[in-house]
Amino acid sequence: METVLITLFLPLLGSLLILFFKRDNVKAIKYSALGFSVLTFIVSLFLFFSFDSANPDFQFRFEAIWISQFDIGFRVGIDGMSLLLLMLTAFLSPITVLSSFGAIQKREKEYYVMILLLEFAMIGVFISLDLFLFYVFWEIILIPMYFIIGIWGGKERIYAAVKFFIFTVVGSLFMLVAIVWLGYYVGSTILHSPAGFTSDLILIRNTLFESAIPLDIEKWIFLAFALSFCIKVPVFPLHSWLPDAHTEAPTPGSVILAGVLLKMGTYGLLRFNVELFPASSIEYSTLMSWLAVIGIIYGALMAMVQTDFKRLVAYSSVSHLGFVVLGIFSFTAEGIQGGIIQMVNHGLSTGMLFMCVGVLYERRHTRQISEYGGIARVMPNFAVFFAIAMLASVGLPGLNGFVGEYLTLLGAFRSPILDSYVFTIVAAIGVIFAAVYLLWMFQRVMFGAVENPSNHTLKDLSKREWLSFVPIVVFIVWIGIYPRTFLNISEQSTRALVNKVHQVKFKNQPLPFPDTPILKGEE
């Protein structure tokens, strides 16, 4: 219990302490931010190694009543699904801070305050077991991310920051309506509690499992939650804010945006839409799956025609996260496990791609692909890391991207609820398209003659950049070769969720497909 609270509040403590540093003491500010983020990751390791993967329910729970009149409390805890995303956040945050040392050259004090505040809020989202608390953390994230894009971004940073803010706030308002509606309905109509309202996520989940909301009401609450989360993913056609935000954000902002913030949307779809409203999830599964595969193809096609390095990687996020949504709404253990591990994979490989873009941008101050060529000749070490990140995003067997994409495609193929192979076929075409635009981009940037004189004297990776890349590569290879380490963490939580959905659909009848042994823990 205490470990969860320490993991949550360490970044906030670091953010508050940096406020008291003198503005010109830049070195102390940088290393203090790095120290707090590293310490947060170290503390989170205790959660990882203490977690009981055989227990599908929430662990390390802490509860303190906040607003007793409405049964709103500070309730936190983790299960297998949230633990992996918490670990991803804690792992990427120090790497993001380290990559900021070269990318951020103005208002360093304010920047590092914002980046630690952002880490605090992101961890809060993944451990919240109270609807109101979840909403508070969800909204806190808007503040530092808005300023990170708006102050330290590119030429069109104000436009991108405002667009990001408007899209997310609109989605948040729909979620707020859904939270109030759901809390009031469960508290007053089902539980008949004196408060007439509750935001206790576990209580709501258990209550809805025994006394489901009528479908004509449930579907509207489902759609309100889904709209908010689909904007954050983002799901086609709600994606237009993402390329602008990525393009204008500083490199560390893009890393944390792609690595963690987008996963809040897919996590929300799992934690709230599927877990609380299985009947509506089943009813809208075909629609969500079509939006997912359209996003896979659309994002890949848009990435193919980009001339800006960063926009290409941004559109690849739209495509890759479509696999996560498809896996979630397959309602199979394979598909959801694939979706969860793909959230982690995308955070690692796409985050590393954005870091590679940042390395070149810091040296050349341009993101135009046409400005490069033959970079492997002058930056051979960088070329190796860039190749690993690119191949992981392509889905090369032996690297992490293959595991997630394979499981999501397998889950969609075997889904007894989607009942169509079309989704798998279309999504598989997206894998081919990903190879096309990523390999083409790599060939144009890395190979050929060094024709641009500005590229002749480019310096290879510094020690700081080596230190940023190597840990990510370790996990890219680890997940690719032995994914069971991480799949076992979320397996029981995933199976409990799948069984719940199948009970609603099949009324405890035998499933059309038996459980596959691919995810089982036995050797």
Summary of the structure (lengths in Angstrom):
residues: 523
radius of gyration: 22.2
end to end distance: 32.0
largest distance: 74.9
contacts: 2013
relative contact order: 0.10
helix: 76%
strand: 4%
